[in-house]
């Protein structure tokens, strides 16, 4: 994997994690167990994106 590609992937992961962190910090503590469906879906997409990026980086590292 090229260094530039790895840097871009890491940047995408950092931004996605920041969005997740911000969404979790903005919700009231009392609602910690029940997220609205749209918000939960958005967080799930962010987590899936992060996992996908990490999987891709791991695969590239193993083969490159």
VENHU-V312257 format. One record per residue. N is the residue number from 0. PHI is phi in whole degrees, -180 to 180 (* if undefined). OMEGA is omega as a letter, one per 20 degrees, with the letter a starting at -180 (999 if undefined). NEAR is the number of other ideal C-beta (glycine too) atoms within 8 Angstrom. Layout:
BEGIN
n->N phi->PHI omega->OMEGA near->NEAR
n->N phi->PHI omega->OMEGA near->NEAR
END
This chain:
BEGIN
n->0 phi->* omega->r near->8
n->1 phi->-69 omega->r near->5
n->2 phi->-60 omega->r near->6
n->3 phi->-63 omega->r near->6
n->4 phi->-63 omega->r near->9
n->5 phi->-65 omega->r near->11
n->6 phi->-64 omega->r near->8
n->7 phi->-64 omega->r near->8
n->8 phi->-63 omega->r near->11
n->9 phi->-64 omega->r near->9
n->10 phi->-62 omega->r near->8
n->11 phi->-64 omega->r near->10
n->12 phi->-64 omega->a near->11
n->13 phi->-61 omega->a near->8
n->14 phi->-66 omega->r near->8
n->15 phi->-65 omega->r near->12
n->16 phi->-64 omega->r near->9
n->17 phi->-64 omega->r near->8
n->18 phi->-64 omega->r near->9
n->19 phi->-64 omega->r near->12
n->20 phi->-59 omega->a near->8
n->21 phi->-64 omega->a near->8
n->22 phi->-63 omega->r near->12
n->23 phi->-71 omega->a near->8
n->24 phi->-71 omega->a near->6
n->25 phi->-79 omega->a near->5
n->26 phi->-83 omega->a near->10
n->27 phi->-64 omega->a near->5
n->28 phi->-61 omega->a near->5
n->29 phi->-65 omega->a near->4
n->30 phi->-95 omega->a near->8
n->31 phi->-61 omega->a near->7
n->32 phi->-97 omega->a near->3
n->33 phi->-131 omega->r near->5
n->34 phi->-90 omega->r near->8
n->35 phi->-60 omega->a near->6
n->36 phi->-56 omega->a near->6
n->37 phi->-64 omega->r near->6
n->38 phi->-67 omega->r near->10
n->39 phi->-63 omega->r near->9
n->40 phi->-63 omega->r near->8
n->41 phi->-64 omega->r near->9
n->42 phi->-65 omega->r near->12
n->43 phi->-63 omega->r near->8
n->44 phi->-64 omega->r near->8
n->45 phi->-63 omega->r near->12
n->46 phi->-63 omega->r near->9
n->47 phi->-61 omega->r near->8
n->48 phi->-64 omega->r near->10
n->49 phi->-63 omega->r near->12
n->50 phi->-62 omega->r near->8
n->51 phi->-61 omega->r near->8
n->52 phi->-63 omega->r near->12
n->53 phi->-64 omega->r near->9
n->54 phi->-60 omega->a near->8
n->55 phi->-65 omega->r near->9
n->56 phi->-63 omega->r near->12
n->57 phi->-64 omega->a near->8
n->58 phi->-62 omega->r near->8
n->59 phi->-63 omega->a near->11
n->60 phi->-65 omega->a near->8
n->61 phi->-70 omega->a near->6
n->62 phi->-106 omega->a near->5
n->63 phi->-134 omega->999 near->5
END
